[in-house]
Amino acid sequence: MRIFQSIAYTRFPVTTIIMVSGFMLGHAGSTVGQDVNDFIAIDGPSIALTNVKVIDGTGSPAREGQTILIENGRIAAVGSSEEIAGSVQNARVLDLQGHTVIPGLIGLHDHSFYTGGNGRAAQLSFSGSRLYLASGVTTIRTTGARAPYEELNLKRDIDAGLKIGPNMFTTGPYLTGEQGATQMMHLDGPESARRVVRYWAEEGVSWFKAYTWISREDLAAAIDEAHKHGIKVTAHLCSVGYREAVAAGIDNVEHGLLANSEYHPGKQPDECPAGFRNAYRDLDMNSEEVQATFRDMVENDVAMTSTLAVYEISVPGRGPIDERVYDILAPEIAEEVRAIADVRRNATLEAGIAIHPDVYQKALEYEYAFVQAGGTLAAGVDPTGYGAAPPGFGDQKNYELLLEAGFTPPEVVQIMTANGAKVLGIDDETGTIEVGKVADLVVLEGDPEHDGHIQETRIVFKGGVGWDSPKLIESVRGIVGIR
């Protein structure tokens, strides 16, 4: 029986679907509790999304007038609505004229915690995981943990259907040197690196993240031990340059140009030169030193993660922070973040508290040049710093910033979906809208190619279950940053 023959689905139509979601449990199964079920917009063994624009994550041009057929949580067919019409007779049909569907975002630097305001830090196992999913992020890698057990337990509960959130690839504690922050593991030699990696590998993490003050020797030991256990390593570097990290066997590097100190003329081995980014205002992307980095990374299949959103918030002269950010933060945190943002955005460069616009522009150029050289670029938000790039919303902001870097909309979608899946080794299952893959999909109202953003998320399909994005966002309004 067809429950939805055709729904007038043009302006905030998700509410029409929510009214009947109570009996659409199908694919979700009996593990989904009532509180979780309240946020499911559409579910069932067969769902057809008709009359949509599709940006499929492969980098190919967008296609208009498409239908996507979901059966038992996977994509069963994709094609023009006329071609697919005969295949949707027994499906719940959603007429999504005026909407665009992209693959679920893969957040490759999406912490389960948040830092913001004046030194605040909080584990967001409730609001963060919901906000990621509501924003279209169906898979995250946490890329450094302050509370690894809380992450492992959150992943377990999400997988069991007890909590709401994206698929999770968890990480162990940060691995750094003697000058690292107090919540990080301060390594004191290769054996300490191996010991920590062995322990957390047995506990179930799937990645490790090295941090700014790790030594080359300790990094190489951590990578070697991790690889013995089938686990990968990424890093926010500084004391070690990218080419040195590639030589040590690293799998991924974070933050692009803004964490690579190897072009600084005064760089010393195992030292993180203060203010090294300021030397990059005139960096030539076609220079041999930059191209040598790219060659090493491409030849060794080392990906780079773009986190432009967390840096852009500290560049003077940029536009104001999106008001949506302040709306979802806890009021006291929103007040603090707004005050800091006003200072950063209006700072004089002499104050030394902001990122020079010329350096930020070079960061954009670096990521574009890396891709042109054949590199794999993925993306994530990194919801840290002073807190103006929160979970999910910061991921969406990356879409706009990657467009600014020079990528086309289909290329940006590929970076934020398929490329992240490739880095995580799940690209045979998700990351693109192709027949046979898991139905991780984002329904956007409007046209991101024309609109220049992906903010209007309406339904987010994770494993074929459609979640009500506006309702999820409303459920965390005013508590992000504290819970």
N, C-alpha and C positions, 0 to 999 in steps of 0.2 A: 504494500500500500504506500502511495506517495503522500507524505505529510506536507511537503512543500512542492507544489507544482510550479509556482512562480511567486516570488516575493518582491513587492515594490521596495527595492533595497538601495536607496540613493542617499538619503540624509539620515545619519545615525540609525540605520535600520537594525542594528544588532539587537535592539530592545525587543523587536518582534520575535526574534529567535529565542531570546532568554525566557520568554513567557512559557515556552514549552520544553525548556531544557530539563525540567525535573524528571521526565520519563525517557530522556534520550541517553541512557547510560551505556548501551551497547558495548562499544570498544573499551570504555573506561573500566568496566568490570566491577566486581564487588569490593575491591580494595579502596575504591574512592569513597571517602567519608562524606557526610552530608555537607559539612562546611566547604569542603573542596568542590563538591558537586554544584554548589550555588554559583560558582564562577564559570561553569561550562556553558557555552553559548550553543553549541551544536555538536552532536555526536551520533554515531550510528555506523553500521557496517558499510553503507554506501552513501556518499555525499558528492554532489556535483556543484562545482563553482562555475557558473556560466557567465558569458558575455564580459569577461575580464581582459584587461591588458596583462600580459605576462612578461616579466623580466626574469629569465630562467636561471641566472647565475653562471652560465657558461661563458659570458662575455658577448654572446650573440645579440643582435638587435632585438628590441622588444617586439612583441606580436600582439596585435589588437584582436578583439572578438574571439577570445579563446575560452575553452571549457577545460577544467581540470576535474577528472573523476577520481575520487578517493574510495578505495575499497579495502576494508579491514586494515586501515591504518597506513596503507601504501598508495602511491600514485599508480592508478590503473590505466589512465589514458590522458593525453594532452593533445589538443588540436583545435581547429576552428569549431565554433559552436555548431555549425551546420554538419560537419563531419562526425562529431561526437554525439549528436542528438539521439541517435538510435541506441546508444550505450547507456543512457541515463534513465531508462524507463522505470527502473525500480529504485532509483536513488532519491534521496532528499535533495531537492534542487533549489539552489540559492541563485537568484538572478542578481548579479553583482555589476550591473551596468554602472560605469563611472568609477570603478575601482581597479586597483592594480594589485597583482599577486607577485611576491618575490619569495625566494627561499627563506627559511628561518635564519636569522643572523647567527653567526658563530663568533661569540665574544672571546677573543684570544688573550685578553688581559683584563678579565672581569672579576675583581676580588669579591669575596663574600663579606668583606668588611668595608667600612667607609671611614675616611678621616675628613674633618671639616672644622671650620670656625677656628677658635683659638686653642689648638692642640687637642681637639676632641678625637676620639676613635671609638668605633662601636662595631660589633659583629652584627650584621643585618640578616640573620637567618630567617626572619619573617618578612620584613618589608623589601629587602634587597632582592631576594629570589623572586618575589611577586613582580617587582618593578622590571626586572630583566625580562621576564616572560611577557608582561604586558606591553613592553616596548618592541617586541618582535624577536627577542634573543632566545632561541630555543636550545642552544648549547653554549656553555661557558667553560673556559679553563681558568682556574682561580689565580694562577701565576703569582704565587707567594701567599703563604697562610700565616696569620697571627694566631689562629686557634685551629690547628689541623684536625683535632678530634671533632670539633664542632662542624667542620666542613664534611668530614667523612660521615657523620651522623645525619647531617642535612641531606647529603646525597642519597643515603640509604632511605630516608623518609620520603624524598621526592620519588625515587624509583618505586617505592611501595605504594605510592598514591596517597600518602598520609599528609604531605605538604605540597604546596604549589611552587613550581619553579622550573628552570631549564634543566636539561641534562647537564651533568657536572663532571669535569675532569679535575680532580683535586690535586693540590700540591703540598709538599712538605714545608717545613719552616724555611725561611730565608737562610741562605748560606752566605756568610760574609766574613770579613776579617775583623781585626781587633777594634776598628773604629765604627763598627756597625751599630744600629739602634738596639735598644735593650730587648726588644721582642724577637730579635733575630739570633740565629745560632752563630756564635763567634768561633770560627775554626782556628785551631792552633797548629795545623799541620795536616798533611795528606791522610794520616790514619784517622784523625778526628772526622775528616770529610767522609771517608769510607764508612766509619762507624754510624754516623747519622744517616747516611743514605741507606745503609743496610736495614737499620731499624724501621725507618718510615716506609721503605719498600715493602717490608713484611706487614706493616700495618695497613697497606692498601692504597697509598697515593700513586698517582700515575705520572706525575711530573715533579721536577724540582726547579727552583729558581735561585740562581746565584745573584749576589748583590754587589754594590759598587766597590767595596774594599776587599774583595776576595783576591788572593794571589793566583798567579798562573799555575803554580804547583798544586795548590788546593783545588782549583777549578778542574784541572786535568784529572785529579784523583776522584773527585765527585762524579765527573762525567763517566770515567771508566767504570766505577762501581755501579752507577745507575744503569749503564748499558748492559752490564752483566745480569741485572735483574729485569731487563726488558723495559726500563723506564727512561724517559728522555729528560733533557735539561735545557732550560732557557736562562736568560740572564739580562738584568739591567746592569750594564757594565760601566766602568770608568777606569779602574786601576788596570784592567786588561783591555786591550784593543780588540776590535772585531776580528782582525786577521789572526791574532794570537788565539782567540777563542775558537775560531774555525780550526786552527791547527790542533787544538786540544780535543776536538771532536764534538763541539757543541751542536745542538739541533736547531736552535732558534735564538734570535736576539731581539730585545725589546727596545722600543722608543726611537728607532731610526737614528738619525744624525745626532740627536740631542743626548745620546748616551755613549757616543763613540769618541773617545779622547785621542785616538791614534793620529789625528791630523794636527794636534797641538804641537808647536815647535819645541816646547820645553818638556814634552812627555818623558818621564822616567819609568823604567820597568817597575811594575807592581805599585805604582803611585797614581793617585787620582788628582790631576792638576786642577786647582781651584780656578773657577771661571773659564774653563777651557773653551766653552761655547763662543765666547766673545771673539775668539780668533777666527771664527768661521764666517764672518760677515761677507768676505770676498772669496769664499771657497768655490773653486771651479769644479763642477760636476764631471767635466770631461778630462780633468787632470789624471795623470797616471796613478797617483796615490789613491784617488777615489775609485777609479776603474779597477785597480788591483784588488781593492776590498770586494767590489762586486763580483769580480771573476772568481775569487776564492769562495765566496758564498754560493754562487751559482754552481760551480763545479762540485761542491760538497753538499749541495741540496740543503743549505741553511737558509731558512726563511727569516723574514723581518716582520715584526709587529708594529703597525702604526698606532700611536695613541695620541693623535693630534689634539683631541678634545681637552685632555688634561693640561696641555701646554698652552693652548690658545687662550685660556681664561686668564693668563698672566701676561698677555701681550698688550702694551699700551696702544690706544687708538683703535682697538677693535670695538665692534658694536656691543651693546649691553648684554648681560646674561639673560637668557630666555626666562621670562617670568614663570614658566612652568616649573622651573627648578625651585624657586622660592616657595611656590604653592605646595609642593609635595614634602618639603623639608619640615621638620619640627620647628615651630615658630622661633624659639630662642636660637636655634642653629641658623635658620634663614636670616635672622637679623645680623648675626655675626658674619655669615658668608657674604651678605650684601655689602656690609661695611668694608670687608677686605677686598671684594671685587671692585668697589668704587675706587679704592686706593690703587690697586694694581692697574686698572684700566686707565687711570689718569696719572700714573706715576711718571716722574721725570726719569730718564734713563740713568742719570747720575745717582739716583737713589739706590740702585743695585738690587731692587726687589722684583724686577720684572724681566721678561725675556725680550731682548731687542727685536723689533719688527724685522730687521734685516736677517737676523739669525733664524727667526721663525720662517721667513720666506725661504731660506736655504734648506730648512727641514722639509718643506713642501717639495722643493726641487730634488732633494736627495731621494725621497721616496719615489717620485716619478722616474728619476733617472735609474734607480735600482730595477724597477719593473721593465724599463726600456732595455736594460742590460740582460734581461731574462730571469730576474729574480722573482721569488714568490713573496708577495706582500699580503699580510692579513691585517686584522684590525681589532681593537678593543678599547675600552674606555679608561681603565685605571682610575677608579673613583676615589682618588686620594688628594693630596695637596690640600688646598684650603676648602674644598668641598663643593665647587660650583659645577662639577661634572659628575653627577650622581649615576648610580647604576641605571642602565637602559637608556635614559635620556642622553647620556654622554655617548653611548653607542650610536644613537640616531644622529647626533651632532657630527660624528665622524663622516657620515655620508656627505654632508655639506662641505666639510673641510677637504675631503678627497676630491670632490668636484673642483674646488678651488685650486688644488694641486695640479689639475690638468686632465684628470681622468674623465672619461665619458660615463654617463649613468650606468650603462651595462657593465663597464669595467669596475666601477665602484661596488656595484652589487656583487660581482664576482669576487672582489677582494674581501668583502665583508661576509661572504657565505662559502663559496666553493673553496677558496684558498684556505680559510680557517679549517674547513673539514679535511683538506689535504694535509695540513700540518698535524692535525690530530690523528690522522690515519683512518678517518671514517668517511672518506669521500666516495666509497663504493655504496654507502648507505644513505647519505644525506648531503646537503650543500647545494644541490641543483634541483630544478623541477624537471625530472625525467621519469619515464615509466619504470616502475620497479623500485624506486627509492621510497624511503620513509616519507610520509606526508608531513614534513616540517615546513610550514608555509605561513606567510604573513599577508593578511588582507588589508590593504591601505585604501582609504578613501582618497580619491583624486589620482593624480598622475605625477609621480616623483620626477619624471624627466622634465615636465613642465613646471612643477611646483618648486623644485630644487631642494626638497626635504622629504623625510619619511616619518613625519610626526603623527600623521592621522591614522594610527593603527586602530583597526576595528575588531578583527578576529585574528588570533594567533593559533595556528594548528601545530600541535606537537604530537607526533605519532598518530595523526588523524583525528585527534580530539581538538575541537575548536574552543578556545578560551576567550572570554569576553574582556577585551583589553580595557575599555573605559571603566568597567566595574572593578577590575583588579587595581587600577590606578587609584580609584576612589577609596578602596579598602586600605590603602597605605598613606593616604593624604594626611600630612601633619605629624607623621611618626618616622619618616625616613631620616636616618641619622642617629636614632636612639634605640630602635628595636629591630 
